[in-house]
Amino acid sequence: MLGATTLELVKNRHELMSGQGIGLGAIALGFAVAFVVALLVVKWFIGVVTRYGFVPFAVYRIIAGAVALAWLSTL
């Protein structure tokens, strides 16, 4: 992901430097916010898995997968 992001930034560097649209400051802020949120979610998820184990997560994923397959079969 880092490589793909870097490649996109290099390809679009002219738009980023032109001052129009989204600048590097907004991208840096978005990166920082996403990083902090990801750390909090991982910490929360490890706590849930430590407390309850993987069974509730497995059940949730099986149900979500079944719902997704049912929805996709209607398309």
Steps between C-alpha positions, in 0.01 A plus 500: 500500500783735576650435158168560322442819695850624424454425131169690491657796680788508253265471201277780628769725645417782257141519622615488862751780454270723294303613805170394347295224657643296784851592614769309682381638834157340459659172393733506802208574733296217350794262537551598865131466587474163325811378684367599843156350431661176378707476820189549715299243304778241520536558875122464545484187284785332689313574824181344362686191377682466834174523692269292278725303263459466126166317501276813495715649225480178297120487540473865394714439191302190400172691532639801313632273225166321467317833477748625238459183293122522524510864389739424214279217377217751447705717262 
